[in-house]
Amino acid sequence: MKIRFGVAVVASVFCLSGALMAQSIPPAVKAAEASIDGEKIRAQVRFLADDLLEGRGPGLRGSEIAAKYLATQFALYGLKPGGDNGTYLQQINFVGTKVIAEKTTMSLIPKKPAGNSIDLYSIDLKYADDYTVSNRVLTPSVDVDAPIVFVGYGVDAPEFQWNDYAGVDVKGKVILCIVGDPPSTDPNFFGGDALTYYGRWTYKFEEAARKGAVGALIIHRTDLASYGWDVVKNSNTSEKTYLRDDKNPQLEAASWIQLDVAKKIFASSGLDADAEIIAAGKRGFKAVELPVRLKAHIESTVRSFQSPNVVGILPGANAGGKDQAVMYTAHYDHLGFVPGMAGDNIYNGAADNGTGCGMLLEMARAWAQSGVKLPHSIIFASVTAEEQGLLGSEYLGQHPPIPAGQIALDINYDMILPIGVPLETNVNGAQRTTFYPTVEATAKRFNLAIVPDPRPSAGSYYRSDHFSLSRVGIPAFSIETGNLYEGHDAAWGHKQHEDFTEHDYHNFSDNFHEDWDFSGNAKLDRFGMELGWEALSAPTIIQWKAKDEFEAARKASQGTR
């Protein structure tokens, strides 16, 4: 009886606490949440994924239509312009390059064995099937003829006492590295099972350029990258986009190669690829220059263009002063289309990320029409060039409409499959902030069990736009789903996500479907609205937890470093 009484008391206290928390949400906010309509989200996605928009490739006609459409919706809702010169558009200068496949060559040139009179021979590689490449110095053509240096995982991480570049000079050379982090089961060492930014391909290219290399070959492995070669090929053989005014060092040949190509490089050096890859994941690894050169001629079309982020603001009472704004983000770009290709040649990007944009628009409408007196501002930003390496959000982070230190939180939506009402949510990254207890309590009220990142080794936190805001200190995370949905078991949900990843992700088949169920997207919009209100009315400023990798940037943005 005593135990039962104790449980009952605890349960009563918990329920009372939850009820009090729920009552703290103003009726106008709850009414705004209730107004969110999955059918309105459906209508937005249907338009944004239409063939008329030609896959929303940055700087192309369809992308411009999308941006102007989004800006028009913001204006209709009554949001204030947050872009350039009193507009909703934050224009960004880009350079787009596309490899001319028939004029681009890449070969491996093994060193002739001593005493062998035969001429040098080459192992010629096939573009798209064996490798992808981009010229990041943004010239129409470039030639590379340089030795290859195997640098393991290509990581220089002082905090982990790990430097794959130690003892080797890669200036003017081509590095060969493995995608992902050095293997670890210790969460304090390269994140354990979770991928850190050191494991991302973007870091590999950035670090190689900083070290003075002219090229980089990233070895693709599906198990380490978390996606197959088709994703690499589709993402890297269409036009690539770069920030025109980026002053950081760049590679002349930034390349992905198939594992079989890497095996040929090692075999030509008298080495076993599997053994070398295993050795690279252990302390004591030493980078080595291989007796193989990379010879490449890369020709590209090059065009300068602008593509905008679309930014609207609902000003709060503290706008222009001690603001602690909430930002909602979703990227509107996708992969464009393939000119001259027979059949379906448009990457419509209905799920990725028509869904996030539709949710952003519906949330903007609901907030704007709510009549809620906001203590702080709300910023809505639909960003460009996410598929090209988070470039639009990177620019937004560097040029926010208000100072980064005055933005309390960013909530991002990216690729929410419209397949029903979720009973689970993944808010990876929220646990790294002081806001997480509120996230937990709010999720419980929405009957959403918080589940961990299902594939921490994929480094999903570093693959969506919230990461760009984190880099400048803003607490940020994406709201995603788990596998459990109303009326189904978790195995069903897992299969839906796996099928989409295998067949539709970054493929021509990511099209709008009339039978999609947007009720779950509406639920996650309501969840995001309530989190937004909780952040706007928080008694203390939201921070990254102590010793988090973004804590220093947060302090710098607030002048407390």
Summary of the structure (lengths in Angstrom):
residues: 561
radius of gyration: 24.7
end to end distance: 54.5
largest distance: 93.3
contacts: 1950
relative contact order: 0.16
helix: 38%
strand: 22%
